[in-house]
Amino acid sequence: MRLFEEKINMNTLIVVLGPTGVGKSAISLQLAKHYQSEIISADSRQFFSELCIGTAVPPVEDLNAITHHFIQSRSIFDYYNVSSYESEALHLISQLFQRKNPLILTGGSMLYVDTICKGIDDIPTVDPAIREEVTQWYGENGIEALRQRLLVADPEYYRIVDLNNPKRLLHAIEIHQMTGKPFTSFRKKTVKERPFRILKIGINQDRKLLYERINGRVEQMMEAGLLDEAKSVYPHRKLNSLNTVGYKELFSHLDGDCSLEEAVDLIKRNTRKYARKQLTWFRHDPEVEWFEPEHIQEIIAFADRKMHEIG
């Protein structure tokens, strides 16, 4: 009897994950209301206070209804990485578990979800001379050459990384050049034990419906003023925090490189591409239980059942 009670009382982190635009925020909100809990964001795009529309920050009424953490808590000018997030989020989770159980963590940023569930690996610090050499090579050869170099050096990482994010490509190349080993080889160590139970709920739907949903959301963002939001941060467009889908395409339009219609089409296409990468990443995790977004009652029933299971 004592073991059963301990298992029920064990702190549980419910992780709601899946591709962008599928409806994770709405489902997380319903779970948080059901358990009278709080939501921790694992969406690295939603950290920045200057961004709202293009990052799909939850509406004010949702933020007022349920306490959210790591939403617009940083500036685009702040240096922030996954290691900082791991440290801060784990500390917060420990504090919140003193008064709430379960907690809800949600987001589509793959590394940020994984760092809470599994921990991050001890990746070597890059030698400054190698960083300078690789950066110079990139400046001379361009991003397409950088992609091809990564494909040869680390095809596994090439399949899942954002190929439009030169910072991540450069880092993988730097690690490979310094160690002679693929970047992914440093991301396969033993999963770190967490002092709480983790329940992973994946949200997905038919590919055609997901793409229609993504396209519709982009249109809604444009109607809500995404172009004006992009204009407001345009002077700082070189910041890595702004090198993200929804903004970089509009920056190209503001630079005169494409029409607004072309930029919007690119946002839709690049968002769909990102959704495919997210699914590729999350589907490799056998611990995820998948549901369609409309089946909220099934999701809640599943979570309730798992909360009371032994073992």
C-alpha positions, 0 to 999 in steps of 0.5 A: 500500500505504501509503494502505491501511495508513493507512486501516486504522490511522485512528482510528474512532469507532463511533456506535451510535444509535437510539430509547430502549429498542431495545437500543443498550447491549447492542449497544455492549457486544458491539462493545466486547468484539469490539474490546477497546475502551471505551464513551463515553455520549452519553445526557444522562440517564445523567450523573447519579449520583443516577439509575440505574433511570429512566435505564437505567444499564447493570448493574454487571456490564456496567460492570465488563466494559467501561470506560464513560465519562460514566456517573453522572459528574455530580450533578443539582445540577451545571450541565452542557450540550452545550457542556461535553460536547463539550469534555470528550468530544473531549478524552477521545476524543483520549486514548483513541485513543492506546491504543484503536481503534476507540472506541464512542459510544452514546446517544439524546440527539440533540444530544449525539450530533450535537455529537461527530459534527458540532460545535455551532453558535455560537448567540448569547448571549441578552440578559438583558432578553429572557430576563426578558421571555420568562420573564415571558410564559411565567409569565403564559401557561403552557406550551401558549401557549409551544408555540404560540408556538414552532410559529409562530416555528420549526415545524421545531424544534417537530417535534423538540424535547421539548415538555414541556421548557420550558427548551428551548422558552424558549431557542428563543423567546429566540433568535427574539425577539432575532435575528428568525430561527428557532432552527434557522437557527443549527443548519445551519452547516458540519459541523466536521471531526473528526480521526477517522473516524465510523461511524454504526450505527442500531438500530431495529425494527418500531414495534409491537415497539419500543413493546412493548419500551418498555412492558415496560422501564417495567414492569421499572423500576417493579419495580426500584424506580423509584418509590423512586428518584423519591421520593429526589430528589422534594425537588429536583424543580424542577431541570432535570436532573429534568425528564425522562420517568420522573421528572416523571410520578412527581412528579405522582403524588407531588404528588397530581395522578394515581394511580400507574397513571396515572403509569406509563401516562404514562411509557410514552406519553411514552417512546414519543413521545420514541422517535418524536422520536429516529427523526425526528431520526436518519433525517435523517442519510444517513450512518446504516446501520440494523440490527435489534437482533437482528442483532448478527453483521451489525452486527459484520461491517459494522463490520469491513468498514468499518474496512478500507475505503479512501475 
